[in-house]
Amino acid sequence: MPFAPGTFGTLVAIPLYLLIAQLDLPFYLALVLLGFGIGVYLCKYTSAALGVHDHSGIVWDEFVGFWITMIAVPVTWQWILAGFVLFRVFDIVKPWPVKVVDQKMTGGFGIMFDDVLAGLYALGCLQFALYLL
């Protein structure tokens, strides 16, 4: 997508999330970890092939970041929407240390890790909201 590729990438992550959300938590976490590992390789390979670090067409990192956001969150449209919005905000705004990782880390790990951190921020917000309810 030429416009807002990270947002569209996160939207594509939602149907896949709905499939893996049916798994028991240990299997969900294992799949997210596997997705991270695969993503490090895919992002490194793709960015090298394109000759651009973190090319906007690389959106696997958004998939994994969103799946991290949704760890142990109820599977309802309201929580999915909240997770989507929070993840996109943290991925776009890049609060510390997300911005530092985005600017300083290179390779597939760097491409993936800033979205992992954004996902953890969003996950923390969702878990806090769940605690308050």
PLY file of the C-alpha trace (Angstrom):
ply
format ascii 1.0
element vertex 133
property float x
property float y
property float z
element edge 132
property int vertex1
property int vertex2
end_header
0.00 0.00 0.00
1.45 3.36 -0.94
-0.49 5.04 1.87
-0.18 3.95 5.54
1.37 0.52 4.85
1.87 -0.21 8.55
-1.79 0.42 9.25
-2.90 -1.79 6.38
-0.39 -4.44 7.46
-1.88 -4.42 10.93
-5.38 -4.75 9.45
-4.23 -7.86 7.57
-2.86 -9.23 10.86
-6.36 -9.24 12.40
-7.82 -12.25 10.53
-4.67 -14.23 11.29
-4.96 -13.15 14.93
-8.54 -14.46 14.99
-7.20 -17.86 13.93
-4.37 -18.07 16.44
-6.43 -16.50 19.27
-8.26 -19.82 19.54
-5.07 -21.49 20.79
-4.31 -22.02 24.46
-2.03 -19.28 25.79
1.23 -21.33 25.78
0.67 -22.27 22.13
-0.27 -18.69 21.25
2.92 -17.41 22.86
4.99 -20.08 21.09
3.48 -19.08 17.75
4.20 -15.40 18.40
7.79 -16.26 19.32
8.10 -18.37 16.17
6.61 -15.50 14.16
9.25 -13.19 15.62
12.06 -15.56 14.68
10.74 -16.02 11.15
10.26 -12.26 10.93
13.88 -11.52 11.83
14.98 -13.71 8.92
12.33 -12.47 6.45
12.89 -8.80 7.26
16.67 -9.14 6.99
16.39 -10.97 3.67
13.77 -8.62 2.21
15.49 -5.40 3.28
18.78 -6.67 1.81
17.05 -7.67 -1.44
15.36 -4.27 -1.70
18.45 -2.39 -0.56
16.42 -0.40 1.96
16.40 -0.85 5.73
12.81 -1.25 6.99
11.17 -0.67 3.62
7.52 0.38 4.00
6.45 -2.76 2.14
7.78 -4.92 4.97
4.81 -5.43 7.31
5.52 -8.76 9.02
6.77 -6.73 11.99
3.29 -5.20 12.30
1.78 -8.68 12.36
3.93 -9.78 15.28
3.58 -6.44 17.09
-0.20 -6.68 16.91
-0.19 -10.31 18.05
1.91 -9.26 21.05
-0.59 -6.48 21.77
-3.40 -9.02 21.90
-1.80 -11.53 24.31
-4.44 -12.73 26.81
-6.98 -10.15 25.68
-10.65 -11.08 25.13
-11.42 -11.82 21.50
-14.18 -9.28 20.91
-14.37 -6.56 18.30
-14.06 -3.87 21.01
-10.78 -5.25 22.35
-9.45 -5.88 18.84
-10.24 -2.28 17.90
-8.62 -0.99 21.09
-5.55 -3.15 20.46
-5.36 -2.01 16.84
-5.55 1.68 17.78
-3.09 1.41 20.67
-0.56 -0.57 18.65
-0.74 1.85 15.72
-0.35 4.85 18.07
2.73 3.40 19.76
4.18 2.25 16.43
3.70 5.70 14.87
4.61 7.89 17.87
7.52 5.64 18.90
7.95 6.61 22.56
11.28 5.86 24.22
12.88 3.32 23.71
10.91 2.40 20.57
12.35 5.36 18.67
15.91 4.57 19.78
15.55 0.96 18.61
14.02 2.13 15.31
16.91 4.52 14.68
19.87 2.53 16.03
19.19 -1.19 15.47
19.72 -2.57 12.01
18.98 -5.81 10.24
16.00 -8.05 10.66
16.17 -7.91 14.45
16.03 -4.12 14.44
13.10 -4.07 12.01
11.18 -6.46 14.23
12.16 -5.21 17.66
10.72 -1.69 17.53
7.32 -3.23 16.73
7.77 -5.73 19.56
8.28 -2.80 21.94
5.29 -0.92 20.51
3.26 -4.11 20.98
4.42 -4.41 24.58
3.36 -0.81 25.29
-0.07 -1.48 23.78
-0.32 -4.81 25.64
0.44 -3.04 28.91
-2.35 -0.54 28.26
-4.86 -3.28 27.42
-3.90 -5.36 30.45
-4.23 -2.28 32.68
-7.70 -1.62 31.22
-8.65 -5.25 31.86
-7.40 -4.95 35.44
-9.55 -1.86 35.99
-12.64 -3.62 34.66
0 1
1 2
2 3
3 4
4 5
5 6
6 7
7 8
8 9
9 10
10 11
11 12
12 13
13 14
14 15
15 16
16 17
17 18
18 19
19 20
20 21
21 22
22 23
23 24
24 25
25 26
26 27
27 28
28 29
29 30
30 31
31 32
32 33
33 34
34 35
35 36
36 37
37 38
38 39
39 40
40 41
41 42
42 43
43 44
44 45
45 46
46 47
47 48
48 49
49 50
50 51
51 52
52 53
53 54
54 55
55 56
56 57
57 58
58 59
59 60
60 61
61 62
62 63
63 64
64 65
65 66
66 67
67 68
68 69
69 70
70 71
71 72
72 73
73 74
74 75
75 76
76 77
77 78
78 79
79 80
80 81
81 82
82 83
83 84
84 85
85 86
86 87
87 88
88 89
89 90
90 91
91 92
92 93
93 94
94 95
95 96
96 97
97 98
98 99
99 100
100 101
101 102
102 103
103 104
104 105
105 106
106 107
107 108
108 109
109 110
110 111
111 112
112 113
113 114
114 115
115 116
116 117
117 118
118 119
119 120
120 121
121 122
122 123
123 124
124 125
125 126
126 127
127 128
128 129
129 130
130 131
131 132
